[in-house]
Amino acid sequence: MRLFLFLFAATLMAGANMQLYPKRSCGLYNNLKHTYNRDNLQLDMHQSYEMLKHHKGQYLLKVPGATPPQRWVDDDCLSLRPLRGTPLYGKQNSDNKVAKNAEPQSKPQLQQAVPQSNLLALSWQNAFCQTHRYRKECKRSQHLFGGKSNFTLHGLWPQPKNRVYCGVDRRFVTADRYKHWNKLPEPKMTPQTKAALEEVMPGVSGNLHRHEWIKHGTCYGTDAEHYFQDAVALAKSVRQSAVADFFRKNEGKRIGIERLRRVFDQTFGSGSGKRVEMRCKGGLITELWLHLGSGGSNLSKALLAGTLVHSRCRYGIVGRAGYGR
């Protein structure tokens, strides 16, 4: 035991880097005083961390994917050995690079704090395909000319908007930013959830779901299965509502934000419309952004707990199916 303590102390004094393992979930702070934690990051119980420095009862760690990647944490939150029974995502070398067979960002990120607000982005598929004609999902005839016009799921985004890429390895962040979504790992979800997601998110055919999980889902505070289950349920609440009927009845017509908000109030509760904004391009209403409160799949409850917003787009045309307005 004495020899172990001596070697540990010698390592600290020499300033050598070493791998440390979380004993419990603790905040990862940008400064020694623990007054700022950008993106509200927490230690991930399923991965090891490279120690860069020890100072005044705290470790300075290297946290891949964090901005900046150097974070301070109390030294009693970590140990030299992983807790018994704690599965790590993948073996890491001395440079803290993830092994080739590791997929840290496709596993549950249960230690990521649950965001207090989220943004649900829904595309009006007719307008989306009119402005993105060559996207894979828009080349399918059922999304252009046949079937029933409806909203599709773009994404469920934890807020604030800079809350992205939580605990994601840098190589996947780079691939995502260059839109190499085919190089991103497949999110872990059941076949039932995947099928439900494909129904409301045609972009799955172009790996949109991989992008959404890596950039946004990893910050949602759950695993991919529950993240996409919530996103699908929220999207379906709008797709099966009077809001979708209202859009279908007004295809080719110009509508205003106040009229749309009244429909939301009548459908999801008084005051819910004030949490909705329209996004427009070229005079077309391309998306609805719904500002929600924390977590869950109850849209009425989430909307009423959301933030009041101003819509920069006040009027827009509801796109028809096909390439005409």
Buried (B, 14 or more C-beta within 10 A) or exposed (E): EEEEEEEEEEBBEEEEBBBBBBBEBBBBBBEEEBEEBBBBBBBBBBBBBBBBEBEEEBBBBBBBBBEEBEBBBBBEBBEEEBEEEEEBBBEBEEEBBBEEEBBBBBBBBEBBBBBBBBBBBBBBBBBBBBBBEEBBBBEBEEBBEEEEBBBBBBBBBBBEEEBBBBBBBEEBBEBBEEEBBEBBBEBBBEEEBBEBBBBBBBBBBBBBBBBBBBBBBBBBBBBBBBBBBBBBBBBBBBBEBBBBEBBBEBBEEEBBBEEBBEBBBBBBBEBBBBBBBBBBBEEBBBBBBBBBBBBBBBBEBBBBBBEEBEBEBEBBBBBBBEEEB
